[in-house]
Amino acid sequence: YGPFAATATKSDAGAPVGAAGLAVVRALTALPLVAIGGVGEVNLGAAIRAGADGIAVAAAIMAAADPAAASRRLRDAVATARAQRGERA
């Protein structure tokens, strides 16, 4: 379908779909939905709120000065976003 946000990881990923595009797909399926492409700490909450069940990241961890700490922050941010939409972590 397309990346969630602009991404430098894959040059041929296409135009970003954003939260609105992800919400359209969420309305079409009950299958697990993962936001990928340009996802990081600043926008993963929007992806989860739009209906993503999870995220997939590369640069958000690999480009971090401390990949382990970045992974923990991402995990915590996903749990927070899920809690905000009424789910248990």
C-alpha positions in Angstrom: 0.0 0.0 0.0 2.7 2.5 1.0 4.9 3.7 3.8 3.3 5.4 6.8 5.6 8.4 6.5 8.5 9.5 4.3 11.4 7.1 4.6 15.0 7.2 3.4 15.4 3.4 4.1 13.7 2.3 0.9 13.9 4.8 -2.0 11.1 3.2 -4.0 8.5 2.9 -1.2 6.1 5.3 -2.8 4.1 8.2 -1.3 3.4 8.1 2.4 -0.2 7.1 3.3 -0.2 8.7 6.8 -2.7 8.2 9.5 -5.6 8.8 7.2 -4.5 6.2 4.7 -3.9 3.7 7.5 -7.3 4.3 8.9 -8.9 3.5 5.5 -7.1 0.2 5.5 -8.1 -0.5 9.1 -11.7 0.0 8.2 -11.4 -2.6 5.4 -9.9 -5.5 7.4 -9.7 -7.0 10.8 -6.4 -8.7 10.0 -3.3 -7.5 11.9 -2.1 -4.2 10.5 1.5 -3.0 10.9 2.7 0.5 10.2 6.0 0.5 8.4 8.1 3.1 6.7 9.2 6.3 8.3 7.8 5.3 11.7 9.6 6.6 14.8 9.0 8.0 18.2 7.4 11.2 16.9 4.7 9.6 14.8 4.1 6.1 16.0 1.3 7.3 18.3 -0.6 8.5 15.2 -0.1 5.1 13.6 -1.5 3.2 16.6 -4.4 5.7 17.0 -5.2 5.2 13.3 -5.6 1.5 13.8 -2.2 -0.1 13.5 -1.7 -3.1 15.7 2.0 -2.6 15.8 5.0 -0.9 14.0 8.0 -2.0 12.1 11.1 0.2 12.2 14.7 0.1 10.9 16.2 3.6 11.0 14.5 4.5 14.3 16.7 1.9 16.0 19.7 1.5 13.7 20.5 5.2 13.4 20.1 5.8 17.1 23.2 6.6 19.2 21.9 3.9 21.7 19.8 1.3 19.8 18.9 -0.5 22.9 17.5 2.6 24.6 15.7 3.6 21.3 14.1 0.1 21.3 12.9 0.6 24.9 11.5 4.1 24.1 9.7 2.7 21.0 8.2 -0.2 23.0 7.0 2.2 25.8 5.6 4.6 23.2 3.6 1.8 21.6 2.3 0.7 25.0 1.3 4.3 25.8 -0.5 4.7 22.5 -2.4 1.4 22.9 -3.4 2.4 26.4 -4.7 5.7 25.0 -7.0 3.9 22.7 -8.3 1.7 25.5 -6.1 -1.4 25.1 -4.0 -3.2 27.6 -0.3 -3.2 26.9 
